[in-house]
Amino acid sequence: MPPSFNSPSFRLSFGLFFHFHNHIFSKLFSRKKEKMGEGEQFQLGTVGALSLSVVSSVSIVICNKALMSTLHFIFATTLTSWHLLVTFCSLHVALKMRLFEHKPFDQKAVMGFGILNGISIGLLNLSLGFNSVGFFQMTKLAIIPCTILLEILFLGKKFSKRIQFSLAILLLGVGIATVTDLQLNVLGSFLSLLAVVTTCVAQIMTNTIQKKFKVSSTQLLYQSCPYQSAVLLISGPYLDKLLTNLSVFSFNYTTQVTVVIILSCVLSIVVNFSTFLVIGKTSPVTYQVLGHLKTCLVLAFGYIIVRDPFNWRNILGILVAMVGMVMYSYNCTLESQQKSNESSSQALQVREGADSDPLLSVENGNSVFNKRSPVLE
């Protein structure tokens, strides 16, 4: 009997692929246009990255639903390790074709980042395996406030009350739509805590490493993929055995199963690209907001296409979550424009101050004169 879409084993099989997952795409989004300003160019790249992430993630969920519900391949962690391995191989081919430039940097940071990402994926799987589905949904909801707390404490970031309020509305809506039962146990709660912390730190590192070392999302993904896939290739079969009581090695790999697995791995390449691209261009919090949008889209898709059970709580939760997302997007855009205007006005004031200061004018004039007419000895 095939597992239902709401069963813990099925949710274990496909519900975690949003978490982990540029040079072809980064070239597309970062290419300079002659008549396009830098701000417009950045907005275009951000919109493109967000759209790519949504489309690719929803597509891979459709594929994995077919693979895991219909074909009964429910080995989530092992499949994730294959995703990352295929992503690395595709990036290596792209590197050989000179589609992007390899930029080595701090190997300790890369190794730590890659291993931490792999551990966080395994912990999320274990969290779902040892908790109820409702408690696991609460675990995913806790990632946003935990990320905000860590960024405030360690990075000195500030979040306005408008942003905090819109995020609270979003989390309330997703909670209404997805959280059902809340069964607690000590081991499951401990694993969930570890999963939340490692996930938050890994996603914050994705953003900070790209900015600190000035590497693109593709360059970071290429260098960290081997460590992530190694962690999951080693631990995946054991975790899947623990959670499903089945062995990935004894599964009957028919032609149909193999084709769908290959399709899932191909889609994962785009998912991995878009994940690093979104976090690099925006922030870990925005990526989590986008993840909850995907959750709402998957719920709606499940009802429209495959007639998953749907009730008033799902509808109300999705509507409330959409209101929160719109508020978050509006407030982020508004604050971004305000910061841009403030920076422009400050730059203008500095320029006007320099022009009105006689001493600076004389010094600037002398320096210009000296540059144009060097003294000959």
Helices and strands as residue ranges (DSSP letters): H 8-14, H 17-20, H 23-30, H 38-65, I 66-70, H 76-96, H 107-130, H 133-141, H 143-155, H 161-178, H 186-212, H 217-244, G 248-250, H 255-281, H 284-304, H 312-356, H 358-372
